Amino acid sequence: MSDPRREELAAGLAEVEARVEAACRAAGRSRSEVTLIAVTKTYPSSDVRLLAGLGVADMGENRDQEAAAKAADCADLDLTWHFIGQLQTNKARSVASYAHLVHSVDRPRLAEALSREAVRAGREVGCLIQVALGPAEAGEIGARGGARPDEVPALADVIASSPGLRLRGVMAVAPRGEDPDAAFARLWAVSQSLRKEHPAAEVISAGMSGDLAQAVANGATHLRIGTALLGRRTPFVR
Ligand SMILES: *Cc1c(COP(=O)(O)O)cnc(C)c1O
């Protein structure tokens, strides 16, 4: 029984796996230190199911409506759901009902909303602090794109003291136009100082299809891979 989409995903996965293994080898790290998250946004639940069948256990989504639907469709599978997109506080209830790890916590108000909804749902939600690594991004804090490095300690304390939440680490996207190696080195430094106060917050979510090797070289524990696994996304119209 050959399903052409399954073959396509298997080939994408083999290619990504080879790149991750090579990056780990080059960095002197063990492959087991790095979790591969398949970013399935814009692709159907059937792809999630095929990827799960190929051994991928972690799925990433950036829009609540789409993520909630896929998590429900695939509730029979033992998957870990990662919410990786900008998150409005009015979506906290929905996201807290299915997400295991929210990568985009960047302000106290969002942490408070997630805490309230996690408690209501009787769940524990893992949180990563999204860090703005670029000067352009840092200029529009609050609007989008993460907390400034100097805002991380206070936000970490809010998350760590919030019921229903567990502070797990940091996340970043390499700023466009900058060498990802330099950007991810700064994220590593932010992570190191966070771990002085919160030793268990050891997750570093960094690296996408184009810069996974630089992320692994700079200590990434979680890679968020879309295009290289599933193919190019057709532009999404809101
Ligand atoms: C879409 C997305 C990814 C995956 O990007 P690819 O370049 O397709 O691998 C990773 N992280 C975030 C935050 C995303 O929105």
Ligand as a Chemical Component Dictionary entry (heavy atoms), coordinates in Angstrom:
data_LIG
# 
_chem_comp.id                   LIG 
_chem_comp.type                 NON-POLYMER 
_chem_comp.pdbx_formal_charge   0 
_chem_comp.three_letter_code    LIG 
# 
loop_
_chem_comp_atom.comp_id 
_chem_comp_atom.atom_id 
_chem_comp_atom.alt_atom_id 
_chem_comp_atom.type_symbol 
_chem_comp_atom.charge 
_chem_comp_atom.model_Cartn_x 
_chem_comp_atom.model_Cartn_y 
_chem_comp_atom.model_Cartn_z 
_chem_comp_atom.pdbx_ordinal 
LIG C1 C1 C 0 6.129  28.477 10.700 1  
LIG C2 C2 C 0 7.059  28.525 11.869 2  
LIG C3 C3 C 0 8.167  27.658 11.945 3  
LIG C4 C4 C 0 8.549  26.684 10.849 4  
LIG O1 O1 O 0 9.185  27.380 9.819  5  
LIG P1 P1 P 0 9.819  26.619 8.540  6  
LIG O2 O2 O 0 10.743 27.635 7.978  7  
LIG O3 O3 O 0 8.691  26.282 7.649  8  
LIG O4 O4 O 0 10.530 25.424 9.052  9  
LIG C5 C5 C 0 8.951  27.721 13.082 10 
LIG N1 N1 N 0 8.684  28.588 14.087 11 
LIG C6 C6 C 0 7.644  29.439 14.051 12 
LIG C7 C7 C 0 7.409  30.371 15.183 13 
LIG C8 C8 C 0 6.789  29.441 12.944 14 
LIG O5 O5 O 0 5.753  30.282 12.905 15 
# 
loop_
_chem_comp_bond.comp_id 
_chem_comp_bond.atom_id_1 
_chem_comp_bond.atom_id_2 
_chem_comp_bond.value_order 
_chem_comp_bond.pdbx_ordinal 
LIG C1 C2 SING 1  
LIG C2 C3 SING 2  
LIG C2 C8 DOUB 3  
LIG C3 C4 SING 4  
LIG C3 C5 DOUB 5  
LIG C4 O1 SING 6  
LIG O1 P1 SING 7  
LIG P1 O2 DOUB 8  
LIG P1 O3 SING 9  
LIG P1 O4 SING 10 
LIG C5 N1 SING 11 
LIG N1 C6 DOUB 12 
LIG C6 C7 SING 13 
LIG C6 C8 SING 14 
LIG C8 O5 SING 15 
# 
